[in-house]
Amino acid sequence: MSQKDLHDYVLAHRDNKKAFYAYVKKIHKEVNWIEIPALESFSSRFLGMR
């Protein structure tokens, strides 16, 4: 089942935990995420430190 088909199935059958976990597992196998670093650090943004 394709990722789109599984996604649609999970939305239509929200109580099916097995299908949900299969979907999550499939997403992690087919990772196409892009990581973007922060422009500034937490401490410089909120604590005034550099």
Backbone as XML, in Angstrom:
<?xml version="1.0"?>
<chain id="A" units="angstrom">
  <residue number="1" name="MET">
    <atom name="N" x="0.857" y="-1.176" z="0.000"/>
    <atom name="CA" x="0.000" y="0.000" z="0.000"/>
    <atom name="C" x="0.903" y="1.238" z="0.000"/>
  </residue>
  <residue number="2" name="SER">
    <atom name="N" x="0.574" y="2.200" z="-0.824"/>
    <atom name="CA" x="1.383" y="3.413" z="-0.889"/>
    <atom name="C" x="1.190" y="4.254" z="0.381"/>
  </residue>
  <residue number="3" name="GLN">
    <atom name="N" x="2.096" y="5.184" z="0.571"/>
    <atom name="CA" x="2.002" y="6.058" z="1.747"/>
    <atom name="C" x="0.698" y="6.854" z="1.714"/>
  </residue>
  <residue number="4" name="LYS">
    <atom name="N" x="0.312" y="7.332" z="0.543"/>
    <atom name="CA" x="-0.935" y="8.099" z="0.406"/>
    <atom name="C" x="-2.152" y="7.228" z="0.721"/>
  </residue>
  <residue number="5" name="ASP">
    <atom name="N" x="-2.169" y="6.017" z="0.191"/>
    <atom name="CA" x="-3.289" y="5.103" z="0.447"/>
    <atom name="C" x="-3.397" y="4.774" z="1.929"/>
  </residue>
  <residue number="6" name="LEU">
    <atom name="N" x="-2.250" y="4.509" z="2.548"/>
    <atom name="CA" x="-2.239" y="4.192" z="3.976"/>
    <atom name="C" x="-2.688" y="5.393" z="4.799"/>
  </residue>
  <residue number="7" name="HIS">
    <atom name="N" x="-2.252" y="6.585" z="4.401"/>
    <atom name="CA" x="-2.670" y="7.812" z="5.069"/>
    <atom name="C" x="-4.190" y="7.975" z="4.998"/>
  </residue>
  <residue number="8" name="ASP">
    <atom name="N" x="-4.737" y="7.784" z="3.813"/>
    <atom name="CA" x="-6.187" y="7.891" z="3.638"/>
    <atom name="C" x="-6.928" y="6.846" z="4.469"/>
  </residue>
  <residue number="9" name="TYR">
    <atom name="N" x="-6.389" y="5.637" z="4.514"/>
    <atom name="CA" x="-7.016" y="4.568" z="5.295"/>
    <atom name="C" x="-7.016" y="4.915" z="6.785"/>
  </residue>
  <residue number="10" name="VAL">
    <atom name="N" x="-5.876" y="5.403" z="7.278"/>
    <atom name="CA" x="-5.768" y="5.765" z="8.701"/>
    <atom name="C" x="-6.763" y="6.873" z="9.044"/>
  </residue>
  <residue number="11" name="LEU">
    <atom name="N" x="-6.921" y="7.844" z="8.166"/>
    <atom name="CA" x="-7.883" y="8.914" z="8.421"/>
    <atom name="C" x="-9.320" y="8.390" z="8.427"/>
  </residue>
  <residue number="12" name="ALA">
    <atom name="N" x="-9.601" y="7.418" z="7.583"/>
    <atom name="CA" x="-10.951" y="6.864" z="7.520"/>
    <atom name="C" x="-11.236" y="5.886" z="8.658"/>
  </residue>
  <residue number="13" name="HIS">
    <atom name="N" x="-10.174" y="5.297" z="9.237"/>
    <atom name="CA" x="-10.315" y="4.289" z="10.295"/>
    <atom name="C" x="-9.442" y="4.687" z="11.483"/>
  </residue>
  <residue number="14" name="ARG">
    <atom name="N" x="-9.772" y="5.789" z="12.103"/>
    <atom name="CA" x="-8.948" y="6.363" z="13.166"/>
    <atom name="C" x="-8.795" y="5.460" z="14.390"/>
  </residue>
  <residue number="15" name="ASP">
    <atom name="N" x="-9.653" y="4.499" z="14.572"/>
    <atom name="CA" x="-9.560" y="3.605" z="15.726"/>
    <atom name="C" x="-8.652" y="2.399" z="15.461"/>
  </residue>
  <residue number="16" name="ASN">
    <atom name="N" x="-8.134" y="2.260" z="14.251"/>
    <atom name="CA" x="-7.279" y="1.134" z="13.888"/>
    <atom name="C" x="-5.819" y="1.466" z="14.231"/>
  </residue>
  <residue number="17" name="LYS">
    <atom name="N" x="-5.406" y="1.075" z="15.431"/>
    <atom name="CA" x="-4.058" y="1.391" z="15.900"/>
    <atom name="C" x="-2.983" y="0.672" z="15.078"/>
  </residue>
  <residue number="18" name="LYS">
    <atom name="N" x="-3.287" y="-0.542" z="14.645"/>
    <atom name="CA" x="-2.319" y="-1.303" z="13.858"/>
    <atom name="C" x="-2.002" y="-0.574" z="12.554"/>
  </residue>
  <residue number="19" name="ALA">
    <atom name="N" x="-3.033" y="-0.047" z="11.899"/>
    <atom name="CA" x="-2.831" y="0.702" z="10.658"/>
    <atom name="C" x="-2.065" y="1.995" z="10.931"/>
  </residue>
  <residue number="20" name="PHE">
    <atom name="N" x="-2.364" y="2.653" z="12.054"/>
    <atom name="CA" x="-1.656" y="3.886" z="12.406"/>
    <atom name="C" x="-0.164" y="3.631" z="12.575"/>
  </residue>
  <residue number="21" name="TYR">
    <atom name="N" x="0.180" y="2.576" z="13.323"/>
    <atom name="CA" x="1.597" y="2.276" z="13.546"/>
    <atom name="C" x="2.284" y="1.828" z="12.260"/>
  </residue>
  <residue number="22" name="ALA">
    <atom name="N" x="1.572" y="1.150" z="11.379"/>
    <atom name="CA" x="2.134" y="0.786" z="10.077"/>
    <atom name="C" x="2.422" y="2.045" z="9.265"/>
  </residue>
  <residue number="23" name="TYR">
    <atom name="N" x="1.533" y="3.020" z="9.360"/>
    <atom name="CA" x="1.723" y="4.289" z="8.655"/>
    <atom name="C" x="2.945" y="5.037" z="9.188"/>
  </residue>
  <residue number="24" name="VAL">
    <atom name="N" x="3.053" y="5.115" z="10.501"/>
    <atom name="CA" x="4.197" y="5.803" z="11.110"/>
    <atom name="C" x="5.504" y="5.104" z="10.722"/>
  </residue>
  <residue number="25" name="LYS">
    <atom name="N" x="5.499" y="3.788" z="10.742"/>
    <atom name="CA" x="6.693" y="3.022" z="10.366"/>
    <atom name="C" x="7.069" y="3.295" z="8.915"/>
  </residue>
  <residue number="26" name="LYS">
    <atom name="N" x="6.070" y="3.359" z="8.051"/>
    <atom name="CA" x="6.312" y="3.627" z="6.629"/>
    <atom name="C" x="6.875" y="5.034" z="6.424"/>
  </residue>
  <residue number="27" name="ILE">
    <atom name="N" x="6.357" y="6.004" z="7.152"/>
    <atom name="CA" x="6.858" y="7.375" z="7.044"/>
    <atom name="C" x="8.336" y="7.430" z="7.418"/>
  </residue>
  <residue number="28" name="HIS">
    <atom name="N" x="8.705" y="6.753" z="8.494"/>
    <atom name="CA" x="10.098" y="6.785" z="8.945"/>
    <atom name="C" x="11.025" y="6.043" z="7.997"/>
  </residue>
  <residue number="29" name="LYS">
    <atom name="N" x="10.519" y="5.046" z="7.281"/>
    <atom name="CA" x="11.332" y="4.356" z="6.274"/>
    <atom name="C" x="11.585" y="5.247" z="5.071"/>
  </residue>
  <residue number="30" name="GLU">
    <atom name="N" x="10.583" y="6.005" z="4.680"/>
    <atom name="CA" x="10.653" y="6.843" z="3.484"/>
    <atom name="C" x="10.891" y="8.300" z="3.860"/>
  </residue>
  <residue number="31" name="VAL">
    <atom name="N" x="11.877" y="8.507" z="4.687"/>
    <atom name="CA" x="12.145" y="9.858" z="5.199"/>
    <atom name="C" x="12.516" y="10.793" z="4.056"/>
  </residue>
  <residue number="32" name="ASN">
    <atom name="N" x="11.834" y="11.896" z="3.991"/>
    <atom name="CA" x="12.158" y="12.943" z="3.027"/>
    <atom name="C" x="12.083" y="14.300" z="3.732"/>
  </residue>
  <residue number="33" name="TRP">
    <atom name="N" x="12.568" y="14.301" z="4.959"/>
    <atom name="CA" x="12.536" y="15.496" z="5.798"/>
    <atom name="C" x="13.752" y="16.362" z="5.512"/>
  </residue>
  <residue number="34" name="ILE">
    <atom name="N" x="13.600" y="17.626" z="5.691"/>
    <atom name="CA" x="14.700" y="18.569" z="5.546"/>
    <atom name="C" x="14.918" y="19.222" z="6.904"/>
  </residue>
  <residue number="35" name="GLU">
    <atom name="N" x="16.148" y="19.144" z="7.400"/>
    <atom name="CA" x="16.457" y="19.782" z="8.674"/>
    <atom name="C" x="17.083" y="21.143" z="8.405"/>
  </residue>
  <residue number="36" name="ILE">
    <atom name="N" x="16.551" y="22.149" z="9.056"/>
    <atom name="CA" x="17.044" y="23.514" z="8.892"/>
    <atom name="C" x="17.520" y="24.008" z="10.249"/>
  </residue>
  <residue number="37" name="PRO">
    <atom name="N" x="18.786" y="24.398" z="10.358"/>
    <atom name="CA" x="19.286" y="24.873" z="11.649"/>
    <atom name="C" x="18.656" y="26.211" z="12.031"/>
  </residue>
  <residue number="38" name="ALA">
    <atom name="N" x="18.596" y="26.450" z="13.319"/>
    <atom name="CA" x="18.048" y="27.705" z="13.826"/>
    <atom name="C" x="18.947" y="28.868" z="13.425"/>
  </residue>
  <residue number="39" name="LEU">
    <atom name="N" x="18.341" y="30.022" z="13.191"/>
    <atom name="CA" x="19.108" y="31.204" z="12.835"/>
    <atom name="C" x="19.829" y="31.790" z="14.042"/>
  </residue>
  <residue number="40" name="GLU">
    <atom name="N" x="19.270" y="31.572" z="15.226"/>
    <atom name="CA" x="19.896" y="32.032" z="16.450"/>
    <atom name="C" x="19.624" y="31.021" z="17.559"/>
  </residue>
  <residue number="41" name="SER">
    <atom name="N" x="20.482" y="31.022" z="18.548"/>
    <atom name="CA" x="20.335" y="30.049" z="19.616"/>
    <atom name="C" x="19.243" y="30.466" z="20.601"/>
  </residue>
  <residue number="42" name="PHE">
    <atom name="N" x="18.775" y="29.511" z="21.366"/>
    <atom name="CA" x="17.771" y="29.768" z="22.389"/>
    <atom name="C" x="18.280" y="30.800" z="23.388"/>
  </residue>
  <residue number="43" name="SER">
    <atom name="N" x="19.533" y="30.628" z="23.839"/>
    <atom name="CA" x="20.057" y="31.533" z="24.871"/>
    <atom name="C" x="20.181" y="32.966" z="24.365"/>
  </residue>
  <residue number="44" name="SER">
    <atom name="N" x="20.580" y="33.134" z="23.090"/>
    <atom name="CA" x="20.683" y="34.500" z="22.567"/>
    <atom name="C" x="19.300" y="35.110" z="22.326"/>
  </residue>
  <residue number="45" name="ARG">
    <atom name="N" x="18.349" y="34.286" z="21.993"/>
    <atom name="CA" x="17.011" y="34.778" z="21.709"/>
    <atom name="C" x="16.242" y="35.137" z="22.983"/>
  </residue>
  <residue number="46" name="PHE">
    <atom name="N" x="16.289" y="34.260" z="23.980"/>
    <atom name="CA" x="15.430" y="34.423" z="25.149"/>
    <atom name="C" x="16.158" y="34.865" z="26.408"/>
  </residue>
  <residue number="47" name="LEU">
    <atom name="N" x="17.458" y="34.636" z="26.464"/>
    <atom name="CA" x="18.192" y="34.993" z="27.680"/>
    <atom name="C" x="19.133" y="36.171" z="27.483"/>
  </residue>
  <residue number="48" name="GLY">
    <atom name="N" x="19.201" y="36.663" z="26.268"/>
    <atom name="CA" x="20.043" y="37.817" z="25.985"/>
    <atom name="C" x="21.518" y="37.491" z="26.007"/>
  </residue>
  <residue number="49" name="MET">
    <atom name="N" x="21.877" y="36.226" z="25.917"/>
    <atom name="CA" x="23.288" y="35.799" z="25.919"/>
    <atom name="C" x="23.753" y="35.569" z="24.491"/>
  </residue>
  <residue number="50" name="ARG">
    <atom name="N" x="25.022" y="35.706" z="24.276"/>
    <atom name="CA" x="25.592" y="35.436" z="22.941"/>
    <atom name="C" x="26.684" y="34.432" z="23.025"/>
  </residue>
</chain>
